[in-house]
Each structure stands twice: as C-alpha cells, then as structure tokens.
C-alpha cells in the first residue's frame, strides 16, 4: 500500500513538473514573440519615416499658401399688430477674410486682408450704412537664432469704403463724419516676432510709426481725429505690441483674436505719453453646414486723442471714451484654401 502511494506521489510530481515547464516555455515564447514584434514595429516606423521624407523631397515646393472666406449675412424683421412693439427692418452685411502666406527656409511673409460692408433700412427711414471696414496687415520675418523668434517688419493699413453719417430722432442726416481715407490709420514698424505655434504670435516693436490721415478738406473730421486743420497727417512714434491668435477651437468653429497696443512716447503733450492706444478684435465663425455660417465680430477701441460726444444735449461734453462695436449674423458663406 505504501509502495502504491509512493508511485502515485511520484507520478503527480512528474505531472506538475511537466505542466510547469510547459507554462514557462509558453511564457518565454510569448515574450520572444513580443520582442520580435517590437523590433519589427521600430523597423516599420523607421521605414515609414524614411519613405515620408523621400516623398516630401520629390513633391513640388509650395512657397505660397492662400485662402480665406466670404460671407453674406441677411437679417429681416417684420411686425403686424405686435403687442410688444417693433420696427420693420432689413439688413445685409458682407464679410471677407483673405490671406496669403509665403515661407522659404528662414524667410516668411504673412499678408491678411479683412473687409466688411453692411447696409440697413428701418421702416420709414432711409437706407444707411451699419458696417464698413478695410484692414490690411503685412508682416515680413527672418528667422533668428532664438527658438521660434523672427526679426520682423510690419505694415498695417485701416480705413473704410464709403461716407458715414449720424441721424437724429427725426431721421435728419448730419454732415459727413468720416469717409475713405478720412480717416486712415497706417502703422509701420520693425521688431521681433515670437511665434511658438502656427496659430499664435506676439510681435514687439520699440520703433513704430503711427500715422492718422484725413485727406478730405473737412475741419470737423480733422478735429475729430486730432489732425491739425492745416495738415492732412498726424504722425506719432512709439512702441507697439501685436498679439495674434487664429485656430479652430472646436469642430467647425474658428476663433480669430487680435490685440494691438501702441504707446506714443514722443507725444508733445507729455502727460499723454502714459496713455496706450488699444484695439481689440474678436471674430468667431461657426460653420452650420457646407454653405451656412454664423459669425460674431466684437471690436473694442480706446484712443486718448479721439474725443467722443457723450451727451446728446450738450456739445461741450466730449472726451476719450471706450468705443465698442458688435456685428452678428447668419448667412451664406464660402471658404477656400
């Protein structure tokens, strides 16, 4: 009996030994297979990288990237026996943003043009303008030894297409308050452009010329924009900071934000040298489908040299004020690149 028990224990031990060895052998086989797969993966990735580089070399060099979008926003309101009140109105606003960007080795040249024009007509009122914008920005850069940094030169031109007027409560039109090249704002500067991402940049310039032009013989417009009535130009010299951001923040929603800060440190009025001209712009474009887009444009401006009338009953109450504009619309759009 004891001999039989010993035989059983021996065979059980032998069985466990073979099972254990089989499991160890299977584990070693899996580890070897994993090592081979990882080696093959690295070889494949290296080959993919080499093929991409080879293909890139054979592709034609694209020096210019061009694109933009057009949009036409329509708004119409109609009321009939509406208890809460309202005014029948119709309006249309057209927007365009065009860009052309050049890049070759250490040289870049970015050009951006923003255009907008809109008209509105309320019931019993004449057709009038409610949006007008020309804004062209050109920036040339040459890559420096500092990471993400370019030596840069910048030119910016801003004006409008057509004359502007104000209207009183009786729908009487005022004399012209602005028109094309009256005013026009021109910036010219040299500085450093820091661009850590394709969609974000910060431009700094200690040497910037800012020029306000009023090319029409209209003393009222000249005084509104602090231009000497005997001249057509008001020059300023100072420091400039431009911040630019444009990116799709979520699917089909693009955010464009720009900030421009200018300090005139050569102002003849010394107390005014501490003031900073501020221009903040934000545009959000949401693509609802292939051809329909909702857009929101916000603009804040503060310029201590521009007086704003803030009391309709007292013409003497004027002074610098924060200017704000909002344009919202839904309409047809077309994007290309």
C-alpha positions in Angstrom: 0.0 0.0 0.0 2.8 2.3 0.9 4.6 1.4 -2.3 1.5 2.2 -4.3 1.2 5.6 -2.5 4.8 6.5 -3.3 4.1 5.7 -7.0 1.1 8.0 -7.1 3.0 10.9 -5.5 5.9 10.4 -7.9 3.6 10.5 -11.0 1.8 13.6 -9.6 5.1 15.4 -9.1 6.2 14.4 -12.5 2.9 15.7 -14.0 3.2 19.0 -12.2 6.8 19.4 -13.3 5.9 18.9 -17.0 2.9 21.3 -16.7 5.1 24.0 -15.0 7.8 23.6 -17.7 5.1 23.8 -20.4 3.8 27.1 -18.9 7.2 28.6 -18.6 8.0 27.5 -22.1 4.8 29.1 -23.4 5.5 32.4 -21.4 9.0 32.5 -22.9 7.6 32.0 -26.3 5.2 34.9 -25.9 7.9 37.2 -24.6 10.1 36.3 -27.6 7.2 36.9 -29.9 6.6 40.4 -28.3 10.3 41.3 -28.6 10.2 40.4 -32.3 7.0 42.4 -32.9 8.5 45.4 -31.1 11.7 45.1 -33.3 9.6 44.9 -36.4 7.5 47.9 -35.3 10.6 50.0 -34.9 11.9 48.9 -38.3 8.5 49.7 -39.8 8.3 53.1 -38.2 11.8 53.9 -39.4 10.9 52.8 -42.9 7.7 54.9 -42.8 9.7 58.0 -41.7 12.2 57.4 -44.5 9.5 57.0 -47.1 7.7 60.2 -46.0 11.0 62.1 -46.2 11.7 60.7 -49.6 8.2 61.6 -50.9 8.5 65.1 -49.4 11.7 65.7 -51.3 10.0 64.7 -54.6 6.9 66.9 -54.0 6.9 70.4 -55.5 7.9 73.1 -53.0 4.8 75.2 -52.0 6.1 78.7 -51.2 2.7 80.4 -51.0 -0.4 79.3 -49.0 -3.5 81.2 -49.9 -7.1 81.1 -48.8 -10.0 82.8 -47.0 -13.7 83.0 -46.7 -16.6 85.1 -48.0 -19.9 85.5 -46.1 -23.2 87.4 -46.7 -25.4 87.8 -43.7 -29.1 88.7 -44.0 -31.5 89.9 -41.4 -35.2 90.8 -41.8 -37.8 91.7 -39.2 -41.5 92.3 -39.8 -44.3 93.1 -37.3 -48.0 93.4 -37.7 -50.3 94.1 -34.7 -47.4 93.0 -32.5 -48.3 94.0 -28.9 -44.8 94.3 -27.7 -43.9 96.7 -30.5 -41.1 96.6 -33.0 -39.8 98.2 -36.2 -39.8 96.5 -39.6 -36.2 96.3 -40.8 -34.0 94.6 -43.4 -30.2 94.5 -43.5 -27.3 92.8 -45.3 -23.7 92.5 -44.2 -20.9 91.1 -46.4 -17.6 89.9 -44.9 -14.4 88.7 -46.4 -11.1 87.5 -44.9 -8.3 86.7 -47.3 -4.7 85.6 -46.6 -1.5 84.8 -48.5 1.4 83.4 -46.6 4.9 82.9 -48.0 7.6 80.6 -46.5 11.0 79.6 -47.7 13.8 78.4 -45.4 14.4 81.3 -43.0 12.0 83.8 -44.6 8.3 84.3 -44.0 5.8 86.8 -45.3 2.2 86.9 -44.0 -0.5 89.0 -45.6 -4.0 89.3 -44.3 -7.0 91.4 -45.6 -10.2 91.9 -43.7 -13.1 93.6 -45.5 -16.7 94.3 -44.4 -19.6 96.4 -45.6 -23.2 96.4 -44.5 -26.5 98.4 -45.0 -29.7 98.6 -43.0 -33.1 100.1 -43.6 -35.7 100.5 -40.9 -39.3 101.3 -41.6 -39.8 105.0 -42.6 -36.1 105.6 -42.6 -33.6 106.0 -45.4 -31.1 103.3 -46.3 -27.9 103.7 -44.2 -24.6 102.1 -43.5 -24.1 99.9 -40.4 -20.7 98.3 -41.1 -17.7 99.4 -43.1 -14.1 98.1 -42.8 -10.8 97.8 -44.6 -7.9 96.3 -42.7 -4.7 95.1 -44.4 -1.8 93.7 -42.4 1.5 92.6 -43.9 4.4 91.1 -41.8 7.8 90.1 -43.1 10.0 87.8 -41.0 13.5 86.4 -41.0 14.3 83.5 -38.6 16.8 84.4 -35.8 19.0 82.2 -33.8 16.5 82.3 -30.9 13.9 79.5 -31.0 10.5 80.5 -32.5 11.7 84.1 -33.0 11.9 86.2 -36.2 13.3 89.6 -36.9 10.3 91.3 -38.4 8.9 94.3 -40.2 5.1 95.1 -40.1 2.8 97.4 -42.1 -0.9 97.9 -41.2 -3.5 100.0 -43.1 -7.0 100.7 -41.9 -9.8 102.7 -43.4 -13.4 102.4 -44.8 -15.2 102.3 -48.2 -17.8 105.0 -48.0 -19.0 108.1 -46.2 -20.6 107.8 -42.7 -23.3 110.0 -41.1 -25.3 110.1 -38.0 -29.1 110.6 -37.8 -31.2 112.3 -35.2 -34.6 111.2 -33.8 -36.4 112.9 -36.8 -34.2 111.0 -39.3 -32.3 114.1 -40.3 -28.8 113.3 -41.5 -25.8 115.0 -40.1 -22.9 116.3 -42.2 -20.3 113.6 -43.1 -18.3 112.4 -40.2 -15.9 110.1 -42.0 -15.2 108.5 -45.4 -12.5 106.7 -47.3 -9.0 107.9 -46.2 -10.7 110.2 -43.7 -9.5 108.8 -41.5 -7.0 106.2 -42.5 -4.6 104.7 -40.0 -1.1 103.4 -41.0 1.4 101.6 -38.8 4.9 100.9 -39.9 7.4 99.2 -37.6 10.4 96.9 -37.1 10.7 94.5 -34.2 10.8 90.9 -33.0 8.1 88.3 -33.8 7.7 85.4 -31.3 5.7 82.5 -32.9 5.8 79.3 -30.8 2.7 77.9 -32.7 1.4 78.4 -36.3 -1.8 79.9 -34.9 -0.3 82.2 -32.2 2.3 85.0 -32.3 3.4 88.0 -30.3 5.0 90.9 -32.1 7.1 93.5 -30.2 8.5 96.7 -31.7 10.3 99.6 -29.9 10.3 101.6 -33.2 6.8 102.1 -34.7 5.4 105.0 -36.7 1.7 105.5 -36.4 0.1 107.9 -38.9 -3.5 109.3 -38.9 -4.6 110.7 -42.3 -7.6 112.8 -43.2 -7.3 113.5 -46.9 -10.5 115.5 -47.3 -10.8 119.2 -46.7 -13.1 118.9 -43.7 -12.1 120.6 -40.5 -14.7 118.8 -38.4 -13.4 115.4 -39.4 -9.8 116.5 -38.8 -10.6 117.8 -35.3 -12.5 114.5 -34.5 -9.3 112.5 -35.2 -6.9 115.1 -33.7 -5.4 116.1 -37.0 -4.3 119.7 -37.4 -6.8 121.6 -39.6 -3.9 122.9 -41.8 -2.5 119.4 -42.4 -3.6 116.0 -43.6 -1.4 113.9 -41.3 -0.8 113.4 -37.6 2.4 111.4 -37.0 3.2 109.5 -33.8 6.3 107.5 -32.9 6.4 104.9 -30.2 6.3 101.2 -29.1 3.9 98.5 -30.4 2.7 95.1 -29.3 0.6 92.9 -31.5 -0.9 89.6 -30.4 -2.5 87.3 -32.9 -4.4 84.0 -32.4 -6.4 82.1 -35.0 -7.5 78.4 -34.6 -10.4 76.0 -34.9 -11.3 75.8 -31.2 -13.8 73.0 -31.8 -15.1 71.3 -34.9 -16.4 73.8 -37.4 -15.8 76.8 -35.1 -12.9 79.2 -35.8 -11.7 81.9 -33.4 -9.7 84.9 -34.6 -8.4 87.3 -31.9 -6.1 90.2 -32.3 -4.8 92.8 -29.8 -2.9 95.9 -30.8 -1.3 98.1 -28.1 0.5 101.4 -29.0 2.3 103.9 -26.8 3.4 107.2 -28.3 6.4 108.1 -26.1 7.3 111.2 -28.2 3.9 113.0 -27.7 4.3 116.7 -27.4 1.8 116.6 -24.6 4.0 114.8 -22.0 1.2 113.7 -19.7 -0.4 111.9 -22.7 2.7 109.7 -23.0 1.5 107.4 -20.3 -1.7 106.6 -22.3 -1.9 103.5 -24.5 -4.0 103.2 -27.7 -5.8 99.8 -27.5 -7.5 97.9 -30.3 -9.0 94.5 -29.5 -10.8 92.4 -32.2 -12.5 89.1 -31.9 -14.3 87.1 -34.7 -16.0 83.8 -34.2 -17.2 81.8 -37.3 -19.3 78.8 -36.7 -20.0 76.6 -39.8 -23.5 75.3 -39.5 -23.4 73.3 -42.7 -21.5 73.4 -46.1 -22.7 76.9 -47.0 -24.3 78.5 -43.9 -22.2 80.2 -41.2 -23.0 82.2 -38.1 -20.5 84.9 -37.3 -19.9 87.2 -34.4 -17.5 90.2 -34.6 -16.5 92.3 -31.5 -14.3 95.3 -31.5 -13.1 97.5 -28.6 -11.0 100.7 -29.3 -9.6 103.2 -26.9 -7.6 106.2 -28.2 -7.0 109.1 -25.8 -6.6 111.5 -28.7 -10.0 110.9 -30.1 -12.9 112.8 -28.5 -16.3 111.2 -28.3 -19.5 113.2 -27.7 -21.2 111.5 -24.7 -24.1 113.9 -24.1 -26.6 114.4 -27.0 -27.9 117.6 -25.3 -24.5 119.3 -24.6 -22.0 119.6 -27.5 -19.3 120.6 -25.0 -19.3 117.3 -23.3 -16.7 115.4 -25.3 -13.7 113.3 -24.4 -11.9 110.0 -24.9 -14.2 107.0 -24.4 -14.1 103.2 -24.9 -15.5 102.5 -28.3 -17.4 99.2 -28.9 -18.8 97.5 -32.0 -20.7 94.2 -32.4 -21.8 92.6 -35.6 -23.7 89.3 -35.5 -25.2 87.5 -38.4 -26.2 84.2 -40.0 -25.9 83.8 -43.8 -24.2 82.2 -46.7 -20.5 81.6 -46.7 -17.7 80.1 -48.8 -14.3 79.0 -47.6 -11.4 78.2 -49.8 -7.6 77.4 -49.5 
